[in-house]
Amino acid sequence: MGDLVLTEDEVNPVMSALLDNGIEVTALHNHFFYEQPRIFYMHVHGMGTAADLAKRLMPALAKIPKPAAATTPAAPAPALPAMDTSALAKILGHEGEQSGPVYKITIGRPDINLVDHGAKINARMGLNTWAAFTGSDADAMVAGDIAMLAPELNPVLKALRANGINVVAIHHHMTGSSPTVYFLHYYGTGGAAKLAAGVKAAVDQLGKGGATH
């Protein structure tokens, strides 16, 4: 299972290469609004030996241009005011990881017993909710993904919109899975603590119906 990051022109050549080599395409969607160039995310699914899957993926990966080697060192990015990531972790109730300017919190869904074609799907395989923050305490951006069961979808939507966070995509990552899990991408800007509180309001809608088997 995986996710390919593609420009508009790459979407259909990559899709054809996947399908021609027996790799399933399970979703195509955006994560953001207003970005340039436009970026799409294609979810893929396949079964077989590890070596066979890698071989079948290669024709699709070959359609994605490799970045050119830098000939001159990139100018250093301007320093941003520090973000109080410990405050964000406290609001959401989970610690995150810092990678460059991005602080990302990942929350699993152990209450969902998700099986896809007989395989147990856990947080590492994509059954998770995440929130990625960047910027400063006063001027931040959050983008993320929420994994939900069907009854949780509209309560989550209401919580996000009530807190001024944009919903940019609702879709599946998998086919043939049980139970069906929906994934919602969101995007917001503003004060970091306020954004974290908005995400927490949405996360609080999850799991209210108890464990699902």
C-alpha positions as CSV (number, residue, x, y, z in Angstrom):
1,M,0.0,0.0,0.0
2,G,1.2,3.5,-0.7
3,D,0.7,7.0,-1.9
4,L,2.3,8.7,-5.0
5,V,2.7,12.5,-5.2
6,L,2.1,13.6,-8.8
7,T,1.6,16.7,-10.9
8,E,-1.4,17.0,-13.1
9,D,0.5,15.9,-16.2
10,E,1.8,12.8,-14.4
11,V,-1.5,11.5,-13.1
12,N,-2.7,9.5,-16.1
13,P,0.6,8.1,-17.4
14,V,1.4,6.9,-13.9
15,M,-2.1,5.4,-13.5
16,S,-1.7,3.5,-16.8
17,A,1.7,2.1,-15.8
18,L,0.3,0.9,-12.5
19,L,-2.8,-0.7,-14.0
20,D,-0.8,-2.3,-16.9
21,N,1.4,-4.0,-14.3
22,G,-1.3,-5.3,-12.0
23,I,-1.2,-2.6,-9.3
24,E,-4.6,-1.3,-8.2
25,V,-5.4,2.4,-7.9
26,T,-7.7,3.0,-5.0
27,A,-7.9,6.8,-4.7
28,L,-6.9,10.1,-6.4
29,H,-7.3,13.3,-4.6
30,N,-5.8,16.6,-3.4
31,H,-4.4,17.6,0.0
32,F,-4.5,21.4,-0.4
33,F,-6.3,24.3,-2.1
34,Y,-4.6,27.1,-4.1
35,E,-1.2,25.4,-4.4
36,Q,1.0,26.0,-7.5
37,P,1.7,23.7,-9.2
38,R,-1.3,21.6,-8.5
39,I,-0.4,18.3,-6.7
40,F,-2.4,15.1,-6.6
41,Y,-2.0,12.0,-4.4
42,M,-2.7,8.6,-5.8
43,H,-3.2,5.6,-3.5
44,V,-2.0,2.2,-4.7
45,H,-2.5,-1.3,-3.6
46,G,-0.9,-4.6,-4.6
47,M,-0.3,-8.2,-3.4
48,G,2.6,-10.5,-4.1
49,T,6.2,-11.1,-3.0
50,A,8.1,-8.0,-2.0
51,A,10.5,-8.3,-5.0
52,D,7.6,-8.9,-7.5
53,L,5.7,-5.8,-6.2
54,A,8.8,-3.6,-6.4
55,K,9.4,-4.8,-10.0
56,R,5.7,-4.0,-10.9
57,L,5.9,-0.6,-9.4
58,M,9.1,0.5,-11.2
59,P,7.4,1.4,-14.6
60,A,5.1,3.8,-12.8
61,L,7.9,5.3,-10.7
62,A,9.9,5.8,-14.0
63,K,7.1,8.1,-15.2
64,I,7.8,10.5,-12.3
65,P,10.8,12.9,-13.2
66,K,13.7,12.8,-10.8
67,P,14.7,16.2,-9.3
68,A,17.7,17.7,-11.1
69,A,20.9,17.8,-9.0
70,A,21.5,21.2,-7.5
71,T,24.4,23.1,-9.2
72,T,24.6,25.8,-6.6
73,P,23.8,25.6,-2.8
74,A,20.2,26.6,-2.0
75,A,19.9,29.9,-0.1
76,P,19.1,29.2,3.6
77,A,15.4,29.7,4.4
78,P,14.7,32.7,6.6
79,A,14.5,31.8,10.3
80,L,10.9,31.6,11.7
81,P,9.9,32.4,15.2
82,A,9.9,29.4,17.4
83,M,6.6,27.4,17.6
84,D,5.7,26.1,21.1
85,T,5.3,22.5,20.0
86,S,4.9,21.3,23.6
87,A,1.8,23.4,23.8
88,L,0.4,21.7,20.6
89,A,1.2,18.3,22.0
90,K,-0.6,19.1,25.3
91,I,-3.7,20.4,23.4
92,L,-3.9,17.3,21.2
93,G,-2.8,14.9,24.0
94,H,-0.1,13.3,21.8
95,E,3.6,14.0,21.3
96,G,4.8,14.7,17.8
97,E,8.0,14.7,15.8
98,Q,10.0,17.7,14.4
99,S,11.3,17.4,10.9
100,G,12.8,20.7,9.7
101,P,10.1,23.4,10.0
102,V,7.3,20.9,10.4
103,Y,6.0,19.4,13.6
104,K,3.8,16.3,13.0
105,I,1.5,14.5,15.4
106,T,0.3,11.1,14.4
107,I,-2.6,9.4,16.3
108,G,-3.5,5.7,15.6
109,R,-6.9,4.1,15.6
110,P,-6.4,0.9,17.6
111,D,-10.1,0.8,18.3
112,I,-10.7,-0.1,14.7
113,N,-10.0,-3.8,13.8
114,L,-9.3,-3.1,10.1
115,V,-8.6,-6.0,7.7
116,D,-7.7,-5.5,4.0
117,H,-7.6,-8.7,1.9
118,G,-6.9,-10.7,5.1
119,A,-4.0,-8.4,6.3
120,K,-4.3,-6.5,9.5
121,I,-3.9,-2.7,8.9
122,N,-2.4,-0.6,11.7
123,A,-1.2,3.0,12.1
124,R,2.1,2.3,10.3
125,M,0.1,1.0,7.3
126,G,-1.9,4.2,7.2
127,L,-4.8,3.7,9.6
128,N,-4.1,7.0,11.5
129,T,-5.0,10.6,12.0
130,W,-2.2,13.2,11.6
131,A,-1.7,16.9,12.0
132,A,1.3,18.7,10.6
133,F,2.1,22.2,11.8
134,T,4.5,24.8,10.5
135,G,5.0,28.6,11.0
136,S,4.9,30.4,14.3
137,D,2.7,30.5,17.3
138,A,0.9,33.6,15.9
139,D,0.9,32.7,12.2
140,A,0.8,28.9,11.6
141,M,-0.5,26.4,9.0
142,V,-1.9,23.0,9.7
143,A,-2.6,20.2,7.2
144,G,-3.6,16.7,8.0
145,D,-5.7,13.6,7.5
146,I,-8.4,12.0,9.7
147,A,-9.3,8.3,9.6
148,M,-13.0,7.8,10.3
149,L,-15.8,5.3,10.3
150,A,-19.0,6.3,8.5
151,P,-20.9,7.5,11.6
152,E,-18.0,9.8,12.6
153,L,-17.8,11.6,9.3
154,N,-20.3,14.4,9.7
155,P,-19.5,15.1,13.4
156,V,-15.9,15.5,12.3
157,L,-16.9,17.8,9.4
158,K,-19.0,19.9,11.8
159,A,-16.1,20.2,14.3
160,L,-13.6,21.3,11.7
161,R,-15.9,23.9,10.0
162,A,-17.0,25.3,13.4
163,N,-13.3,26.0,14.1
164,G,-12.6,27.6,10.7
165,I,-10.6,24.7,9.3
166,N,-11.1,23.9,5.6
167,V,-12.0,20.5,4.4
168,V,-10.3,19.7,1.1
169,A,-10.9,15.9,0.4
170,I,-13.0,13.0,1.6
171,H,-12.1,9.6,0.1
172,H,-11.0,6.0,0.7
173,H,-7.4,4.7,0.8
174,M,-8.3,1.1,0.4
175,T,-10.8,-1.2,-1.5
176,G,-12.0,-4.5,-0.1
177,S,-11.4,-3.5,3.5
178,S,-13.7,-4.2,6.5
179,P,-14.9,-2.0,8.0
180,T,-14.9,0.8,5.5
181,V,-12.7,3.7,6.7
182,Y,-13.0,7.2,5.3
183,F,-10.1,9.6,5.1
184,L,-10.6,13.4,5.3
185,H,-7.9,15.9,4.5
186,Y,-8.1,19.4,6.0
187,Y,-6.1,22.6,5.9
188,G,-6.2,25.7,8.1
189,T,-4.2,28.9,8.9
190,G,-4.1,31.1,12.0
191,G,-2.7,30.9,15.5
192,A,-1.1,27.6,16.2
193,A,-2.9,26.9,19.5
194,K,-6.3,27.8,17.9
195,L,-5.6,25.4,15.0
196,A,-4.6,22.6,17.4
197,A,-7.8,23.1,19.4
198,G,-9.8,22.9,16.2
199,V,-8.1,19.6,15.2
200,K,-8.7,18.3,18.8
201,A,-12.4,19.1,18.5
202,A,-12.5,16.9,15.4
203,V,-10.4,14.1,16.9
204,D,-12.7,14.1,19.9
205,Q,-15.5,12.9,17.6
206,L,-13.7,9.6,16.9
207,G,-14.3,6.4,18.7
208,K,-17.5,7.5,20.4
209,G,-19.3,4.4,19.2
210,G,-16.8,2.1,20.8
211,A,-14.6,-0.5,19.2
212,T,-15.5,-1.8,15.7
213,H,-14.8,-5.3,14.5
